[in-house]
Amino acid sequence: GTIAHAYAEALFTALPVRLPVEAVSALNEAQLKTVKETARLMAENFIRSDLGREAKNALWRKNEYAFKLAAEEYEPGSRDVIRGQIDPVYESRDGTLTVVDFKTDAREDPGRHAVQLAVYRRAAALMRNKDFSLVRTYVYYLRSGHIADLTAHTAELSINLSAAFSNDHNSLSGIL
């Protein structure tokens, strides 16, 4: 997943692919070649998708957009901070923000990522000073190219952080 993210970012920025040492150090030369080629193809498929074309032509776009969100947004009195990185987030000409979360899951289950996307949605709205209703959320499966629109689901979601931390089905592990 990390390598595929690096290739996607490079396609947006036209900068060389930067692969984290920890992501490639355990691979031999043949494995690394295969992984790089697969990741490159996944990233190119995203760029050719509807979301990828929108992102490429966006008024504003950030890849790996780091954020900090006070957990108090969800649990009054909490002093915890939620940290994360949104794969790409971009603003379209109509003023909507789009949050895309890349996944390399072998089994596609978009609902499993709803809590994570709801937090990303909230963070993006706050950082860009947008109404929550103007933020769309999607999971993009890099292996298959399938797109899951979670916008309605993330709008209705009530987040209990304690339960999210302990429940694998609605895990926040990817953002903490």
N, C-alpha and C positions, 0 to 999 in steps of 0.2 A: 504493500500500500504506500509506504513512504517513497519508494522509488517511482511509482506511478504519479504520485503528487508532484515530485520534482520535475518529471517530464512535462506534466500539464502546465506547471508554473513557467517552465522555460519556453513553451509554445506561446504563452501570453506575453512574456517579457522580451522574447528574442535574445535572451541571455543564455550562456552555456548551462547545461544541466549540472546542478551541484548535488552530488549524491553524498549523503551522510556516511561517514566511515562505518558507523555501527550497523548500517543497513546492508553494507556490501562486504564487510570484512570476513564473514563466515563462508562466503561463496568462492568456489574455484573459478578459474577463467571461463570455462564452458558454461557454467551456471550463470555467471554474471552476464555473459553475452546474451543468453536466452532471456534472462530477467529484464535486461535493458531493452531488448527488442520488443518483448511483450508489453512493457510499460510504455514504450514509445507509441505502439499501436493503440493502446488503451487511451492515451492522451490525445492522439490524433482523432480517434473516434469521438471523444468528447467535443473537441473543437468543431467537428462537423455536425454535431447534434444541434437541435434547436436552442438548447440552453447555451451551448458553446458559442454559437454564432451571436446570440444575444450578448453574452459576456464580452466577446471580442469587440463588439460595436457599442458597448456601454459608454455612457457619459463619464462614469467613474467606476473603477474596479480595483479591488485589492485581492491578492492571493495570500493565503495563510495569514489572514487578518487577525492579529492577536487582540484579545480583549480580557478585561477584568470586569466582573459583575458582582456587586454586593449581593450575597445570599439573602440579605434582608428583603430583596425584591420578592422573595418567595416565602421566607420565614421571618416575620417581624421579630426584631431583637437579636437576630443572628449576627455574629461578627465575622463570619466566614466570607471568603472571597472565592468566587468561581473564576477559573482561568481557562481560556481555550483559544483555539485558532480556527477560524472559518476558512474552509478551502477557498473557493472564490465567493465573494459577495460583490454585487455590482448594482449600479443604479441605471435604470432605463430612461429613455427620453420622456416617458410619461410620469416619471417621478417615483415609480415603484422600486423597491429594493428587492433583490433576489439573492437568497442564501442557498448555496449548493453544497451538499456534503458528499464527497466521494467515498464510495465503499467498494471494497474488493471481496465482500462476503461471497462464499460459495453458494450459500442458501439465502435467497432474497426474502427478507421479512421487514418491510419498511417501518411497520409499527414499532419494531424494536428500537428504532432510532428517534422516535417522536419526542421524547423528553429532551434529548440532546438538541434536536432542531428547534424546539420551543425556546430553549435557553439561547441558542444562537440568534433566533428571531428577535428576542427581547434585547439582546446585546446590540445587534445591528440597528434596531430602531432607536435605541438610546444614543449610540455613538454618532449616528447620522441625523439625529433630531427629526425622526420621521414618526408619524403615527403608526402604531402597531399594525393597523389594518392595511398599510401600504407595503408590508413585507411578505414576500412569498418564500416558501421553503420547499426544497426538493432534495431527494436522495438520488444520486446518479451512480448506478452500478457500473463500475469500470469494466468488469469482465463481460457483461452482456450488452451494455449500452442502454439498459432499461432506465426509465425515469419514473420516479414515484413522487407525485405532488402531495406533500403533507401540509399544505397551507391551511386547509380547513381543520385538520386534526390538531395542528399546533395552536390554532386560535382558540380552540375549545378546551385545551388541556389545562387542568389544574395541577400544579406541580407540588408534590410533597417531597422535599429534598431528602429527608431521612429515608423514606421508602425507596426513592430512586437510587440511593447509594447501596441499598441492600438487595435490590431486585435486579437480577441479570437481564430480565426482559426489557426493562426501561433503564438501562445502565447510563450513568453519567461518567463512567470510567474513561471514556474517550476525551473528556474535556477537563479533567481535574488532575 
